C-alpha cells in the first residue's frame, strides 16, 4: 500500500479531481461545514494524502489545531503541512480523547482492518467528537455496481497509461471497492460501533458518500 501511494503521490490531487468531475473540493467543504468545529478545535486529518481536508479546516477555522497523518511519507512531503505524522490508522500514536474531529478522505477502503481503524478513531476522539468521512461506496442496485466498477476501471486504465505509461496504476480504486460496502452498510457499521447521530449524503448515484457521526460517550463498541 505504501509503495503504491508513493507512486501516485505526484498526481494524487489531479486524479482526485478527475474521478470526481471536479466536485471533490465541494464535497469536502460540505463535510467541514457540517462538522461545526469550534474556533479552537483539535482536528486529525487521517489518511490525509496531500492535505485537502487540513487546508479546508484551516480556511474554515484558522485557529484550529490540525494534525495530518498518513501511512505514506511521500504524501506527507508533498503536502508541506506543519503538523504531519507518518502513522498507521490501526495504531494511532495519539492519546485517548485527543481530538474534537477526525476527517478521513478516501481512506476507508484502504484500511485492511476497517473496524480496528474505526475503533482507533473512536478512541482518539473526545466525547461528543465527530468523525467525517468521504469515500467511494458500492451503489445500491446490483446493475449499477457492475456499471460503476467497469467505469472506474476504464477511467483508471486511461489515466494510468496517460500519466505513468502503466494501465494498472489507478485501477486500485475499483479493485478496493469490489469487496467494500454500500453507504448505508457503513452507516450501520458506525452505529454498531456506538457512534451516534450517524448521517450521510450520497453522490453519483450512491458511488460516493459523505458520513458524519458523533462519538457516544461511555458505550462499548460492537466490532464483531
N, C-alpha and C positions, 0 to 999 in steps of 0.2 A: 504493500500500500504506500509506504513512504517513497519507494523508488518511482512508482507511477506518478505520484503528485509532484515529485521533483522534476519529472519530465515535462509535465503540463503547466508548471508554475508560471513560466513566462507568458503563456497565452490564456491563463485561467480567467482573467476578467473578460477578455474578448469572448470566450466560449460561453461564459455565464450569460452574457448579453445575447449572444446568438441563439442559444437554446430557449431563451425566454422572450424572443422577439423584442428585446429592449425593455421589457416590463419589469425585469428583476429588481431594479432600484426602487420602483414604485411600490412593489410588494413589500420590500424590506422597510421602506419608510412607513408603510401601514403597520407593520409589526412593531416598530419602535414607538409610533404614536399610541397604539393600543396598550403598550406596556405601562403607560402612565408613570414614568420614572420621576422620582423626587429630584430636586436640583443636586443633592449630594449623594446620589445613588452610587453604590458599588456594583459594577457590572462585569460579567465574564462573557467574552465572545469566544465560544468554544468551537473548535474546528473552523477557525477564523478565516482560513485562506489568506487572501491579501487584505483583509480587514474592512470589508464593506460595512458590516454591522457596527464595528467600532467607530468608523468615521461618521456614520449616521447618528449614532448615540451622542458622539461628541458635538455634532452640529445641533442636535435637539436639546441636549443638556450639557452645556460647556463645562460645568463644574463637576460633572460625574467622574468617578474614577473607574477607568475601563482597563481590564486585563485581557489581552488577546492570547489565546492558547491554540496551538496546532501541533499535530504529530510530525509535520514536515518542516525542517529548518529552512529550506529554500523558500517556502511560502512566507515564513516569518521575516526572512531577509528582504523579500520583495515588498512586504507590507510597510516596512520602515516605521513601525509603531513603537512608541516609547516603552510601553509596559507589555512585553511579549514573553511567552513561556512556551518551551517545547514540552508538550505533555500528552499523555495517553488518556483518552476520555474515560477509560475504565479504571483509572488510578490517578485521580487528580491531586496535585501537590498543594492543596489548599485546605485550610481548617474548616471544620463543620460550621455552618451558619455564617459564611463569609460574604455572600453576595445577595443584593436585592433583586437581581435579574440575571438570567443566563440566556444568551441568544445562540442558536445553532443554525447556520446556513448551509444547507445541502450536506450535512454531516451524518445524519441519522443512518442512511443506507450503508455507510462505510464503517459503522461500528460493528465489529464482529460479534459482540455480545451486547445487543441493544438494551435489554433490561438492566444489565450491570452498569452500563453507561448512564442510563436514566436514574438509577439509584445513586450514583455518584453526583449527578446533577442535583438530585433532591437533597443529598447530604450537604452540599456546599451552599445551597440556597438558605437564606434566612427564613424563619416562619413568615408565611404570607408572601414570600418572594415569588417571582413569576418566571416561568420558562416560556420562551418564544422560539418557535422553530419554523423554518421554511424548507420544504424539500419536495422531491418528486414522489408521487404515490401511484399505485395502480388504479386506473379508472374502475368504477363500479361495474359497468357492463362488460361481460367477457369479450364480446366482439370488439369493443373499444380498446381493451387491453392489448389484443393482438395487433390492432392497427397502430396503437401508440408505441408499442415496443418496436415494431418494424420501422416506424417513422424515426424514432430516436436512433435506432441502429444505422439507418441510412444517413441521417444527418451527421452522426458521429463519424461514420466512414468517410464522408466527403471532407469534413473539416480535418480529420486526421491526415488524409492524403494531401490536402492543400497546405496545411501548416507544418506537417512533420514528414511527409512522404511515407507515412505508415497508416494503413487503414484502421488498425485496431486501437489507436491511442485513445479516442474518446468514446469507444463503444462500451467502456466500463459503466457508463450511465445506465443503458438498458440492461447490461449484464447484472448490475447490482440491484436493479429494480424487479427482475423476474421473480425473485423469491421474497420480495418485500411485502408491504402491507397496503391496504386501501386506507384512505384518510380517516374513515370512521373507525377502522380497526386500531389505528394509532390512538385515536381519542379514547377508545375503550381500554387500551393498554395503560394510558396515563391515569384513567380513573381507577383501574385495578391497583395501581401503584400509589394510590391515595393522594393523587393530585386533585384539586378541586377547581370548580368553575372552568372546566375544560371547554373551550370554544374553538371553532375552526372556520376558515374561509377558503374555498377551493377555487382554482383557476384552471383553464384549459381542460374543461370537462372532467375535472377531478384528477388530472395528471400532476398538478402542483397544489400544495396546500400550506397555508399558514395555520399554526396552532398556538393558542395561548393557554396556560394552565398555572394554577397557583399552588404552592406548597401548603398542604394541610398540616398544621402543627399537631404533633403527638400521635399520629396514626402510623400503623405498621404496614408497609407496602406488601402486596401480594405479587411476588415475581416468579410464579411457577413456570 
